[in-house]
Amino acid sequence: MATPPNYPPWKRKESTVYTRVLARAIEIAGSVEELTGFLASTPAEIGTWASGQFNPPMPIFLALVDVVAANALTPTALENLPAARARRSNAPK
């Protein structure tokens, strides 16, 4: 299971659907950094979710489920994430 650096396994809480989906999404993205960019989140947020300390907000969790279901970072996953959509639409082309 992929976890962000600086989050040792002994600090992880019990595996949950949230942590398993996040770990798979990180694998699909290729890195925590790639996933944070895709979701317009921060490594610290990803870390708290990966550690089981907190669950991701439901729109982000649903985006992660979409990523896992598609086995890719798909634009469909961003439909309910306004911050990520806004950042992408304002990006230089």
Gaussian input, Z-matrix of N, CA and C with variables (Angstrom, degrees):
# hf/3-21g

backbone

0 1
 N
 C     1     B1
 C     2     B2     1     A1
 N     3     B3     2     A2     1     D1
 C     4     B4     3     A3     2     D2
 C     5     B5     4     A4     3     D3
 N     6     B6     5     A5     4     D4
 C     7     B7     6     A6     5     D5
 C     8     B8     7     A7     6     D6
 N     9     B9     8     A8     7     D7
 C    10    B10     9     A9     8     D8
 C    11    B11    10    A10     9     D9
 N    12    B12    11    A11    10    D10
 C    13    B13    12    A12    11    D11
 C    14    B14    13    A13    12    D12
 N    15    B15    14    A14    13    D13
 C    16    B16    15    A15    14    D14
 C    17    B17    16    A16    15    D15
 N    18    B18    17    A17    16    D16
 C    19    B19    18    A18    17    D17
 C    20    B20    19    A19    18    D18
 N    21    B21    20    A20    19    D19
 C    22    B22    21    A21    20    D20
 C    23    B23    22    A22    21    D21
 N    24    B24    23    A23    22    D22
 C    25    B25    24    A24    23    D23
 C    26    B26    25    A25    24    D24
 N    27    B27    26    A26    25    D25
 C    28    B28    27    A27    26    D26
 C    29    B29    28    A28    27    D27
 N    30    B30    29    A29    28    D28
 C    31    B31    30    A30    29    D29
 C    32    B32    31    A31    30    D30
 N    33    B33    32    A32    31    D31
 C    34    B34    33    A33    32    D32
 C    35    B35    34    A34    33    D33
 N    36    B36    35    A35    34    D34
 C    37    B37    36    A36    35    D35
 C    38    B38    37    A37    36    D36
 N    39    B39    38    A38    37    D37
 C    40    B40    39    A39    38    D38
 C    41    B41    40    A40    39    D39
 N    42    B42    41    A41    40    D40
 C    43    B43    42    A42    41    D41
 C    44    B44    43    A43    42    D42
 N    45    B45    44    A44    43    D43
 C    46    B46    45    A45    44    D44
 C    47    B47    46    A46    45    D45
 N    48    B48    47    A47    46    D46
 C    49    B49    48    A48    47    D47
 C    50    B50    49    A49    48    D48
 N    51    B51    50    A50    49    D49
 C    52    B52    51    A51    50    D50
 C    53    B53    52    A52    51    D51
 N    54    B54    53    A53    52    D52
 C    55    B55    54    A54    53    D53
 C    56    B56    55    A55    54    D54
 N    57    B57    56    A56    55    D55
 C    58    B58    57    A57    56    D56
 C    59    B59    58    A58    57    D57
 N    60    B60    59    A59    58    D58
 C    61    B61    60    A60    59    D59
 C    62    B62    61    A61    60    D60
 N    63    B63    62    A62    61    D61
 C    64    B64    63    A63    62    D62
 C    65    B65    64    A64    63    D63
 N    66    B66    65    A65    64    D64
 C    67    B67    66    A66    65    D65
 C    68    B68    67    A67    66    D66
 N    69    B69    68    A68    67    D67
 C    70    B70    69    A69    68    D68
 C    71    B71    70    A70    69    D69
 N    72    B72    71    A71    70    D70
 C    73    B73    72    A72    71    D71
 C    74    B74    73    A73    72    D72
 N    75    B75    74    A74    73    D73
 C    76    B76    75    A75    74    D74
 C    77    B77    76    A76    75    D75
 N    78    B78    77    A77    76    D76
 C    79    B79    78    A78    77    D77
 C    80    B80    79    A79    78    D78
 N    81    B81    80    A80    79    D79
 C    82    B82    81    A81    80    D80
 C    83    B83    82    A82    81    D81
 N    84    B84    83    A83    82    D82
 C    85    B85    84    A84    83    D83
 C    86    B86    85    A85    84    D84
 N    87    B87    86    A86    85    D85
 C    88    B88    87    A87    86    D86
 C    89    B89    88    A88    87    D87
 N    90    B90    89    A89    88    D88
 C    91    B91    90    A90    89    D89
 C    92    B92    91    A91    90    D90
 N    93    B93    92    A92    91    D91
 C    94    B94    93    A93    92    D92
 C    95    B95    94    A94    93    D93
 N    96    B96    95    A95    94    D94
 C    97    B97    96    A96    95    D95
 C    98    B98    97    A97    96    D96
 N    99    B99    98    A98    97    D97
 C   100   B100    99    A99    98    D98
 C   101   B101   100   A100    99    D99
 N   102   B102   101   A101   100   D100
 C   103   B103   102   A102   101   D101
 C   104   B104   103   A103   102   D102
 N   105   B105   104   A104   103   D103
 C   106   B106   105   A105   104   D104
 C   107   B107   106   A106   105   D105
 N   108   B108   107   A107   106   D106
 C   109   B109   108   A108   107   D107
 C   110   B110   109   A109   108   D108
 N   111   B111   110   A110   109   D109
 C   112   B112   111   A111   110   D110
 C   113   B113   112   A112   111   D111
 N   114   B114   113   A113   112   D112
 C   115   B115   114   A114   113   D113
 C   116   B116   115   A115   114   D114
 N   117   B117   116   A116   115   D115
 C   118   B118   117   A117   116   D116
 C   119   B119   118   A118   117   D117
 N   120   B120   119   A119   118   D118
 C   121   B121   120   A120   119   D119
 C   122   B122   121   A121   120   D120
 N   123   B123   122   A122   121   D121
 C   124   B124   123   A123   122   D122
 C   125   B125   124   A124   123   D123
 N   126   B126   125   A125   124   D124
 C   127   B127   126   A126   125   D125
 C   128   B128   127   A127   126   D126
 N   129   B129   128   A128   127   D127
 C   130   B130   129   A129   128   D128
 C   131   B131   130   A130   129   D129
 N   132   B132   131   A131   130   D130
 C   133   B133   132   A132   131   D131
 C   134   B134   133   A133   132   D132
 N   135   B135   134   A134   133   D133
 C   136   B136   135   A135   134   D134
 C   137   B137   136   A136   135   D135
 N   138   B138   137   A137   136   D136
 C   139   B139   138   A138   137   D137
 C   140   B140   139   A139   138   D138
 N   141   B141   140   A140   139   D139
 C   142   B142   141   A141   140   D140
 C   143   B143   142   A142   141   D141
 N   144   B144   143   A143   142   D142
 C   145   B145   144   A144   143   D143
 C   146   B146   145   A145   144   D144
 N   147   B147   146   A146   145   D145
 C   148   B148   147   A147   146   D146
 C   149   B149   148   A148   147   D147
 N   150   B150   149   A149   148   D148
 C   151   B151   150   A150   149   D149
 C   152   B152   151   A151   150   D150
 N   153   B153   152   A152   151   D151
 C   154   B154   153   A153   152   D152
 C   155   B155   154   A154   153   D153
 N   156   B156   155   A155   154   D154
 C   157   B157   156   A156   155   D155
 C   158   B158   157   A157   156   D156
 N   159   B159   158   A158   157   D157
 C   160   B160   159   A159   158   D158
 C   161   B161   160   A160   159   D159
 N   162   B162   161   A161   160   D160
 C   163   B163   162   A162   161   D161
 C   164   B164   163   A163   162   D162
 N   165   B165   164   A164   163   D163
 C   166   B166   165   A165   164   D164
 C   167   B167   166   A166   165   D165
 N   168   B168   167   A167   166   D166
 C   169   B169   168   A168   167   D167
 C   170   B170   169   A169   168   D168
 N   171   B171   170   A170   169   D169
 C   172   B172   171   A171   170   D170
 C   173   B173   172   A172   171   D171
 N   174   B174   173   A173   172   D172
 C   175   B175   174   A174   173   D173
 C   176   B176   175   A175   174   D174
 N   177   B177   176   A176   175   D175
 C   178   B178   177   A177   176   D176
 C   179   B179   178   A178   177   D177
 N   180   B180   179   A179   178   D178
 C   181   B181   180   A180   179   D179
 C   182   B182   181   A181   180   D180
 N   183   B183   182   A182   181   D181
 C   184   B184   183   A183   182   D182
 C   185   B185   184   A184   183   D183
 N   186   B186   185   A185   184   D184
 C   187   B187   186   A186   185   D185
 C   188   B188   187   A187   186   D186
 N   189   B189   188   A188   187   D187
 C   190   B190   189   A189   188   D188
 C   191   B191   190   A190   189   D189
 N   192   B192   191   A191   190   D190
 C   193   B193   192   A192   191   D191
 C   194   B194   193   A193   192   D192
 N   195   B195   194   A194   193   D193
 C   196   B196   195   A195   194   D194
 C   197   B197   196   A196   195   D195
 N   198   B198   197   A197   196   D196
 C   199   B199   198   A198   197   D197
 C   200   B200   199   A199   198   D198
 N   201   B201   200   A200   199   D199
 C   202   B202   201   A201   200   D200
 C   203   B203   202   A202   201   D201
 N   204   B204   203   A203   202   D202
 C   205   B205   204   A204   203   D203
 C   206   B206   205   A205   204   D204
 N   207   B207   206   A206   205   D205
 C   208   B208   207   A207   206   D206
 C   209   B209   208   A208   207   D207
 N   210   B210   209   A209   208   D208
 C   211   B211   210   A210   209   D209
 C   212   B212   211   A211   210   D210
 N   213   B213   212   A212   211   D211
 C   214   B214   213   A213   212   D212
 C   215   B215   214   A214   213   D213
 N   216   B216   215   A215   214   D214
 C   217   B217   216   A216   215   D215
 C   218   B218   217   A217   216   D216
 N   219   B219   218   A218   217   D217
 C   220   B220   219   A219   218   D218
 C   221   B221   220   A220   219   D219
 N   222   B222   221   A221   220   D220
 C   223   B223   222   A222   221   D221
 C   224   B224   223   A223   222   D222
 N   225   B225   224   A224   223   D223
 C   226   B226   225   A225   224   D224
 C   227   B227   226   A226   225   D225
 N   228   B228   227   A227   226   D226
 C   229   B229   228   A228   227   D227
 C   230   B230   229   A229   228   D228
 N   231   B231   230   A230   229   D229
 C   232   B232   231   A231   230   D230
 C   233   B233   232   A232   231   D231
 N   234   B234   233   A233   232   D232
 C   235   B235   234   A234   233   D233
 C   236   B236   235   A235   234   D234
 N   237   B237   236   A236   235   D235
 C   238   B238   237   A237   236   D236
 C   239   B239   238   A238   237   D237
 N   240   B240   239   A239   238   D238
 C   241   B241   240   A240   239   D239
 C   242   B242   241   A241   240   D240
 N   243   B243   242   A242   241   D241
 C   244   B244   243   A243   242   D242
 C   245   B245   244   A244   243   D243
 N   246   B246   245   A245   244   D244
 C   247   B247   246   A246   245   D245
 C   248   B248   247   A247   246   D246
 N   249   B249   248   A248   247   D247
 C   250   B250   249   A249   248   D248
 C   251   B251   250   A250   249   D249
 N   252   B252   251   A251   250   D250
 C   253   B253   252   A252   251   D251
 C   254   B254   253   A253   252   D252
 N   255   B255   254   A254   253   D253
 C   256   B256   255   A255   254   D254
 C   257   B257   256   A256   255   D255
 N   258   B258   257   A257   256   D256
 C   259   B259   258   A258   257   D257
 C   260   B260   259   A259   258   D258
 N   261   B261   260   A260   259   D259
 C   262   B262   261   A261   260   D260
 C   263   B263   262   A262   261   D261
 N   264   B264   263   A263   262   D262
 C   265   B265   264   A264   263   D263
 C   266   B266   265   A265   264   D264
 N   267   B267   266   A266   265   D265
 C   268   B268   267   A267   266   D266
 C   269   B269   268   A268   267   D267
 N   270   B270   269   A269   268   D268
 C   271   B271   270   A270   269   D269
 C   272   B272   271   A271   270   D270
 N   273   B273   272   A272   271   D271
 C   274   B274   273   A273   272   D272
 C   275   B275   274   A274   273   D273
 N   276   B276   275   A275   274   D274
 C   277   B277   276   A276   275   D275
 C   278   B278   277   A277   276   D276

   B1=1.4403
   B2=1.5280
   B3=1.3044
   B4=1.4648
   B5=1.5229
   B6=1.3128
   B7=1.4560
   B8=1.5153
   B9=1.3108
   B10=1.4569
   B11=1.5254
   B12=1.3276
   B13=1.4556
   B14=1.5267
   B15=1.3057
   B16=1.4645
   B17=1.5254
   B18=1.3063
   B19=1.4546
   B20=1.5194
   B21=1.3508
   B22=1.4594
   B23=1.5244
   B24=1.3147
   B25=1.4678
   B26=1.5250
   B27=1.3327
   B28=1.4587
   B29=1.5149
   B30=1.3389
   B31=1.4645
   B32=1.5289
   B33=1.3215
   B34=1.4614
   B35=1.5107
   B36=1.2984
   B37=1.4489
   B38=1.5278
   B39=1.2868
   B40=1.4533
   B41=1.5326
   B42=1.3113
   B43=1.4580
   B44=1.5294
   B45=1.3272
   B46=1.4612
   B47=1.5197
   B48=1.3040
   B49=1.4541
   B50=1.5309
   B51=1.3222
   B52=1.4608
   B53=1.5333
   B54=1.3288
   B55=1.4650
   B56=1.5267
   B57=1.3191
   B58=1.4711
   B59=1.5237
   B60=1.3264
   B61=1.4667
   B62=1.5240
   B63=1.3249
   B64=1.4601
   B65=1.5238
   B66=1.3311
   B67=1.4658
   B68=1.5227
   B69=1.3172
   B70=1.4726
   B71=1.5268
   B72=1.3181
   B73=1.4666
   B74=1.5288
   B75=1.3261
   B76=1.4623
   B77=1.5220
   B78=1.3196
   B79=1.4666
   B80=1.5232
   B81=1.3152
   B82=1.4684
   B83=1.5241
   B84=1.3333
   B85=1.4710
   B86=1.5269
   B87=1.3202
   B88=1.4530
   B89=1.5107
   B90=1.3367
   B91=1.4630
   B92=1.5237
   B93=1.3176
   B94=1.4679
   B95=1.5220
   B96=1.3338
   B97=1.4665
   B98=1.5301
   B99=1.3210
   B100=1.4763
   B101=1.5303
   B102=1.3225
   B103=1.4661
   B104=1.5190
   B105=1.3361
   B106=1.4672
   B107=1.5226
   B108=1.3120
   B109=1.4656
   B110=1.5137
   B111=1.3203
   B112=1.4581
   B113=1.5281
   B114=1.3328
   B115=1.4672
   B116=1.5213
   B117=1.3299
   B118=1.4651
   B119=1.5284
   B120=1.3263
   B121=1.4597
   B122=1.5241
   B123=1.3286
   B124=1.4632
   B125=1.5278
   B126=1.3422
   B127=1.4673
   B128=1.5299
   B129=1.3162
   B130=1.4705
   B131=1.5269
   B132=1.3359
   B133=1.4643
   B134=1.5258
   B135=1.3216
   B136=1.4634
   B137=1.5310
   B138=1.3252
   B139=1.4558
   B140=1.5177
   B141=1.3204
   B142=1.4704
   B143=1.5223
   B144=1.3338
   B145=1.4644
   B146=1.5197
   B147=1.3286
   B148=1.4619
   B149=1.5210
   B150=1.3218
   B151=1.4616
   B152=1.5234
   B153=1.3260
   B154=1.4508
   B155=1.5166
   B156=1.3298
   B157=1.4594
   B158=1.5350
   B159=1.3213
   B160=1.4590
   B161=1.5163
   B162=1.3209
   B163=1.4595
   B164=1.5194
   B165=1.3302
   B166=1.4621
   B167=1.5301
   B168=1.3273
   B169=1.4672
   B170=1.5354
   B171=1.3063
   B172=1.4684
   B173=1.5325
   B174=1.3535
   B175=1.4744
   B176=1.5401
   B177=1.3189
   B178=1.4680
   B179=1.5173
   B180=1.3298
   B181=1.4556
   B182=1.5232
   B183=1.3223
   B184=1.4670
   B185=1.5295
   B186=1.3344
   B187=1.4694
   B188=1.5240
   B189=1.3307
   B190=1.4649
   B191=1.5268
   B192=1.3278
   B193=1.4668
   B194=1.5275
   B195=1.3334
   B196=1.4672
   B197=1.5239
   B198=1.3305
   B199=1.4725
   B200=1.5229
   B201=1.3230
   B202=1.4595
   B203=1.5338
   B204=1.3222
   B205=1.4631
   B206=1.5191
   B207=1.3277
   B208=1.4681
   B209=1.5248
   B210=1.3341
   B211=1.4650
   B212=1.5256
   B213=1.3384
   B214=1.4712
   B215=1.5194
   B216=1.3373
   B217=1.4644
   B218=1.5227
   B219=1.2904
   B220=1.4538
   B221=1.5328
   B222=1.3237
   B223=1.4654
   B224=1.5286
   B225=1.3227
   B226=1.4582
   B227=1.5195
   B228=1.3210
   B229=1.4596
   B230=1.5253
   B231=1.3173
   B232=1.4661
   B233=1.5235
   B234=1.3220
   B235=1.4596
   B236=1.5237
   B237=1.3291
   B238=1.4646
   B239=1.5237
   B240=1.3277
   B241=1.4611
   B242=1.5244
   B243=1.3259
   B244=1.4635
   B245=1.5232
   B246=1.3339
   B247=1.4722
   B248=1.5202
   B249=1.3036
   B250=1.4604
   B251=1.5294
   B252=1.3350
   B253=1.4657
   B254=1.5185
   B255=1.3356
   B256=1.4684
   B257=1.5188
   B258=1.3247
   B259=1.4560
   B260=1.5214
   B261=1.3234
   B262=1.4581
   B263=1.5397
   B264=1.3339
   B265=1.4639
   B266=1.5297
   B267=1.3300
   B268=1.4587
   B269=1.5329
   B270=1.3119
   B271=1.4724
   B272=1.5274
   B273=1.3593
   B274=1.4613
   B275=1.5171
   B276=1.3044
   B277=1.4799
   B278=1.4679
   A1=108.23
   A2=116.66
   A3=120.87
   A4=110.28
   A5=116.32
   A6=120.89
   A7=108.22
   A8=116.66
   A9=118.90
   A10=110.59
   A11=117.39
   A12=119.52
   A13=110.24
   A14=116.32
   A15=123.24
   A16=113.38
   A17=118.35
   A18=122.28
   A19=107.88
   A20=116.93
   A21=120.22
   A22=112.27
   A23=116.54
   A24=120.55
   A25=113.71
   A26=119.14
   A27=119.34
   A28=112.27
   A29=118.03
   A30=120.92
   A31=111.12
   A32=116.33
   A33=119.55
   A34=110.20
   A35=115.74
   A36=120.29
   A37=106.86
   A38=115.98
   A39=121.15
   A40=110.76
   A41=116.26
   A42=121.77
   A43=110.03
   A44=115.52
   A45=121.46
   A46=108.25
   A47=116.92
   A48=119.91
   A49=109.88
   A50=117.29
   A51=121.04
   A52=111.05
   A53=116.33
   A54=118.95
   A55=111.29
   A56=117.58
   A57=120.18
   A58=111.34
   A59=117.41
   A60=120.27
   A61=110.12
   A62=117.13
   A63=120.18
   A64=111.20
   A65=117.23
   A66=120.30
   A67=110.88
   A68=117.31
   A69=120.14
   A70=110.31
   A71=118.00
   A72=120.59
   A73=110.78
   A74=117.60
   A75=120.75
   A76=109.88
   A77=117.18
   A78=120.73
   A79=110.91
   A80=116.83
   A81=121.62
   A82=110.14
   A83=116.59
   A84=120.77
   A85=111.22
   A86=116.48
   A87=120.18
   A88=113.59
   A89=116.89
   A90=121.08
   A91=109.28
   A92=114.14
   A93=119.83
   A94=109.40
   A95=116.47
   A96=120.74
   A97=111.31
   A98=115.91
   A99=119.62
   A100=110.37
   A101=116.97
   A102=120.20
   A103=111.23
   A104=117.96
   A105=119.35
   A106=110.62
   A107=117.24
   A108=120.15
   A109=111.80
   A110=116.12
   A111=121.49
   A112=111.09
   A113=116.39
   A114=120.92
   A115=113.31
   A116=117.32
   A117=122.48
   A118=109.74
   A119=114.99
   A120=121.14
   A121=108.41
   A122=116.61
   A123=120.32
   A124=109.20
   A125=116.73
   A126=119.03
   A127=111.98
   A128=117.82
   A129=120.56
   A130=111.36
   A131=116.37
   A132=119.50
   A133=110.22
   A134=115.79
   A135=120.17
   A136=109.78
   A137=116.71
   A138=121.12
   A139=113.05
   A140=116.87
   A141=118.69
   A142=110.67
   A143=116.79
   A144=119.40
   A145=110.56
   A146=117.44
   A147=121.35
   A148=111.46
   A149=117.17
   A150=120.50
   A151=111.62
   A152=117.33
   A153=120.81
   A154=112.26
   A155=116.37
   A156=121.49
   A157=110.23
   A158=115.93
   A159=122.70
   A160=108.45
   A161=116.77
   A162=121.07
   A163=108.14
   A164=117.20
   A165=118.67
   A166=110.04
   A167=117.09
   A168=119.22
   A169=109.43
   A170=116.05
   A171=120.05
   A172=113.39
   A173=121.27
   A174=118.20
   A175=112.00
   A176=117.23
   A177=119.58
   A178=110.18
   A179=117.34
   A180=119.28
   A181=110.50
   A182=117.51
   A183=120.16
   A184=111.02
   A185=117.34
   A186=120.33
   A187=109.74
   A188=117.05
   A189=120.55
   A190=110.76
   A191=116.53
   A192=120.50
   A193=109.78
   A194=117.54
   A195=120.83
   A196=111.08
   A197=116.60
   A198=120.96
   A199=109.71
   A200=116.27
   A201=120.44
   A202=110.66
   A203=117.32
   A204=120.62
   A205=111.85
   A206=116.50
   A207=120.79
   A208=111.64
   A209=116.60
   A210=122.23
   A211=110.70
   A212=115.37
   A213=121.35
   A214=109.19
   A215=114.99
   A216=120.28
   A217=106.70
   A218=115.72
   A219=122.09
   A220=111.67
   A221=118.33
   A222=120.79
   A223=112.99
   A224=118.21
   A225=121.54
   A226=111.12
   A227=116.91
   A228=121.05
   A229=111.72
   A230=117.52
   A231=121.18
   A232=113.98
   A233=117.78
   A234=120.60
   A235=113.49
   A236=117.92
   A237=120.70
   A238=112.81
   A239=117.08
   A240=121.04
   A241=109.61
   A242=118.52
   A243=121.39
   A244=113.77
   A245=119.04
   A246=120.58
   A247=110.67
   A248=117.26
   A249=120.85
   A250=110.68
   A251=116.63
   A252=119.86
   A253=110.52
   A254=117.75
   A255=121.74
   A256=110.22
   A257=117.78
   A258=121.43
   A259=110.17
   A260=116.38
   A261=120.07
   A262=111.36
   A263=117.71
   A264=119.35
   A265=111.49
   A266=117.72
   A267=121.38
   A268=113.06
   A269=116.75
   A270=120.57
   A271=109.20
   A272=116.25
   A273=118.80
   A274=110.32
   A275=114.56
   A276=119.15
   A277=112.29
   D1=127.49
   D2=-179.15
   D3=-79.13
   D4=132.05
   D5=175.13
   D6=-131.40
   D7=152.65
   D8=179.31
   D9=-63.68
   D10=154.48
   D11=175.30
   D12=-61.19
   D13=156.71
   D14=179.90
   D15=71.28
   D16=15.26
   D17=175.18
   D18=-125.77
   D19=78.70
   D20=-176.27
   D21=-62.83
   D22=149.46
   D23=-175.78
   D24=-59.55
   D25=-29.60
   D26=-179.26
   D27=-69.83
   D28=-14.46
   D29=177.18
   D30=-94.39
   D31=-6.96
   D32=179.43
   D33=-73.83
   D34=141.69
   D35=172.25
   D36=-82.31
   D37=179.20
   D38=179.80
   D39=-56.43
   D40=143.64
   D41=178.99
   D42=-60.74
   D43=135.55
   D44=177.58
   D45=-129.39
   D46=172.77
   D47=176.63
   D48=-60.41
   D49=-33.34
   D50=-179.91
   D51=-66.47
   D52=-47.47
   D53=-178.62
   D54=-69.50
   D55=-35.46
   D56=179.49
   D57=-68.73
   D58=-42.96
   D59=178.29
   D60=-64.60
   D61=-42.80
   D62=178.62
   D63=-62.19
   D64=-44.55
   D65=179.33
   D66=-59.80
   D67=-42.09
   D68=179.34
   D69=-67.87
   D70=-38.80
   D71=178.27
   D72=-63.61
   D73=-37.38
   D74=176.63
   D75=-64.09
   D76=-42.51
   D77=176.95
   D78=-59.73
   D79=-44.80
   D80=-179.12
   D81=-64.57
   D82=-42.04
   D83=-179.36
   D84=-68.70
   D85=-30.29
   D86=-179.36
   D87=100.64
   D88=-20.56
   D89=177.59
   D90=-169.19
   D91=160.85
   D92=175.69
   D93=-62.68
   D94=-41.26
   D95=-178.22
   D96=-60.56
   D97=-43.02
   D98=179.48
   D99=-63.52
   D100=-42.54
   D101=179.90
   D102=-67.36
   D103=-40.12
   D104=178.91
   D105=-63.66
   D106=-39.45
   D107=176.90
   D108=-63.82
   D109=-42.24
   D110=-179.50
   D111=-63.51
   D112=-41.96
   D113=-176.78
   D114=-87.90
   D115=-6.30
   D116=-173.91
   D117=56.34
   D118=43.92
   D119=176.63
   D120=-115.18
   D121=-168.05
   D122=-179.42
   D123=-121.17
   D124=157.45
   D125=175.29
   D126=-58.93
   D127=-33.94
   D128=178.81
   D129=-63.88
   D130=-41.00
   D131=177.41
   D132=-63.40
   D133=-48.28
   D134=179.19
   D135=-57.52
   D136=-40.31
   D137=-179.80
   D138=-62.19
   D139=-42.91
   D140=-179.85
   D141=-68.22
   D142=-33.88
   D143=177.49
   D144=-72.20
   D145=-41.52
   D146=-178.70
   D147=-67.01
   D148=-32.45
   D149=-179.56
   D150=-76.83
   D151=-12.34
   D152=-176.53
   D153=83.10
   D154=3.08
   D155=-179.70
   D156=-62.61
   D157=-42.89
   D158=176.96
   D159=-138.02
   D160=154.95
   D161=171.89
   D162=-90.34
   D163=148.50
   D164=176.86
   D165=-65.91
   D166=154.50
   D167=173.58
   D168=-57.43
   D169=149.63
   D170=-174.43
   D171=-55.78
   D172=-42.60
   D173=178.43
   D174=-60.22
   D175=-36.85
   D176=178.90
   D177=-71.67
   D178=-41.11
   D179=177.37
   D180=-59.77
   D181=-43.08
   D182=179.31
   D183=-64.85
   D184=-35.17
   D185=175.11
   D186=-64.36
   D187=-40.88
   D188=178.12
   D189=-63.41
   D190=-40.24
   D191=177.48
   D192=-62.12
   D193=-41.83
   D194=177.41
   D195=-61.10
   D196=-41.62
   D197=178.77
   D198=-61.52
   D199=-46.41
   D200=-179.01
   D201=-65.96
   D202=-42.15
   D203=-179.77
   D204=-63.65
   D205=-39.09
   D206=-179.46
   D207=-84.81
   D208=-13.31
   D209=-175.96
   D210=57.14
   D211=34.14
   D212=-179.25
   D213=-164.68
   D214=158.42
   D215=173.34
   D216=-80.30
   D217=92.59
   D218=-173.46
   D219=-101.67
   D220=142.22
   D221=178.00
   D222=-57.48
   D223=-27.92
   D224=178.33
   D225=-58.23
   D226=-32.80
   D227=-179.18
   D228=-64.88
   D229=-22.55
   D230=-176.44
   D231=-90.29
   D232=0.51
   D233=-174.87
   D234=-55.97
   D235=-34.43
   D236=-177.76
   D237=-104.61
   D238=16.61
   D239=179.79
   D240=-117.23
   D241=84.00
   D242=-176.07
   D243=-56.03
   D244=-38.00
   D245=-178.74
   D246=-63.84
   D247=-42.47
   D248=179.77
   D249=-68.08
   D250=-41.66
   D251=178.54
   D252=-62.85
   D253=-44.56
   D254=-178.30
   D255=-63.32
   D256=-42.79
   D257=-179.52
   D258=-63.28
   D259=-41.60
   D260=-179.27
   D261=-69.25
   D262=-39.03
   D263=-177.45
   D264=-71.92
   D265=-23.51
   D266=178.71
   D267=-91.58
   D268=-3.37
   D269=-178.08
   D270=-71.03
   D271=142.95
   D272=177.35
   D273=-64.46
   D274=145.51
   D275=-178.07
   D276=-104.14

